[in-house]
Amino acid sequence: MATLPDRILWLALVTLAELVERVNAAPARPHPAARLALAVCYAHSKGDREPFDHFWRMMQDPHASQSSEETARYCRTTYLMTALRGVLRAVGIEPTVQVEIALRDAARKGLAA
């Protein structure tokens, strides 16, 4: 059974994974849930803010300079997933395929609810 701090970290990571799913439609707006999730993850890190700042910037970037909206959607999703991998590493989790699938599935389940 996971301990409470582990569970809280997992829920924060799922919240960030939900943002990765959502940016396909449009850039994410600053939201208290995103701030809280990033703060929780930062509290579990070794103190380097860059991965968290990078995620924050990428989630809001519209990539409007792209040639089409389809390309912009691809860039938003890909760049934010790359930023999420940085957050995972910062909290001591290697972003393996299994970890990414578990996060994606939990995020999609949360979005469908």
C-alpha positions in Angstrom: 0.0 0.0 0.0 1.3 3.4 -0.9 2.0 5.9 1.9 0.1 9.2 2.0 3.1 11.3 0.7 3.5 8.9 -2.2 -0.2 9.0 -2.9 -0.2 12.8 -2.9 2.8 12.9 -5.2 1.0 10.5 -7.6 -2.1 12.6 -7.6 0.0 15.7 -8.4 1.7 13.9 -11.3 -1.7 12.7 -12.6 -2.9 16.3 -12.5 0.1 17.3 -14.7 -0.6 14.4 -17.0 -4.1 15.6 -17.4 -2.7 18.9 -18.6 -0.7 17.1 -21.2 -3.9 15.6 -22.5 -5.8 18.9 -22.4 -3.2 21.0 -24.3 -4.1 19.2 -27.5 -7.2 21.4 -27.8 -5.6 24.7 -26.6 -2.8 26.0 -24.3 -3.6 25.5 -20.6 -4.5 28.6 -18.7 -2.8 29.2 -15.3 -4.9 27.2 -12.8 -4.7 26.6 -9.1 -4.7 22.9 -9.6 -1.6 23.1 -11.8 0.1 25.4 -9.4 -0.6 23.1 -6.5 0.5 20.0 -8.4 3.8 21.7 -9.4 4.3 22.8 -5.8 3.7 19.3 -4.5 6.2 17.9 -7.0 8.7 20.6 -6.2 8.5 19.7 -2.5 9.4 16.1 -3.4 12.4 17.3 -5.5 16.0 18.2 -4.7 15.3 21.9 -5.2 16.0 22.7 -8.8 13.1 24.8 -10.1 13.9 24.6 -13.8 11.9 21.5 -14.6 8.8 23.0 -12.9 9.3 26.5 -14.5 9.7 24.8 -17.9 6.5 22.8 -17.4 4.7 26.0 -16.4 5.9 27.9 -19.5 5.2 25.0 -21.9 1.6 24.4 -20.7 0.8 28.0 -21.7 2.7 28.3 -25.0 0.2 28.3 -27.9 3.0 27.6 -30.5 1.1 30.0 -32.7 4.0 30.4 -35.0 3.5 26.9 -36.4 2.2 26.5 -40.0 -1.1 24.9 -39.0 -3.2 24.3 -35.9 -2.5 20.6 -36.2 1.2 21.2 -36.0 0.7 23.6 -33.0 -1.3 20.8 -31.3 1.4 18.3 -31.9 4.1 20.8 -30.6 2.0 21.7 -27.5 1.5 18.0 -26.6 5.0 16.9 -27.4 6.8 19.7 -25.6 4.6 19.5 -22.5 5.2 15.7 -22.3 8.9 16.4 -22.5 8.5 18.9 -19.7 6.6 16.3 -17.6 9.5 13.9 -18.1 11.7 16.6 -16.5 9.4 16.8 -13.6 9.3 13.1 -13.2 13.1 12.9 -13.1 13.2 15.8 -10.6 11.1 13.9 -8.1 13.2 10.8 -8.6 11.0 8.8 -11.0 12.5 7.6 -14.2 10.0 8.2 -17.0 9.8 4.6 -18.3 7.1 3.5 -20.8 5.3 1.8 -17.9 5.2 5.0 -15.8 4.1 7.1 -18.7 1.3 4.6 -19.6 0.1 4.5 -16.0 0.0 8.3 -15.8 -1.7 8.6 -19.2 -4.4 6.1 -18.2 -5.0 7.7 -14.9 -5.2 11.1 -16.5 -7.7 10.0 -19.1 -9.7 8.2 -16.5 -9.8 11.5 -14.5 -10.8 13.5 -17.6 -13.6 11.1 -18.5 -15.1 11.3 -15.0 
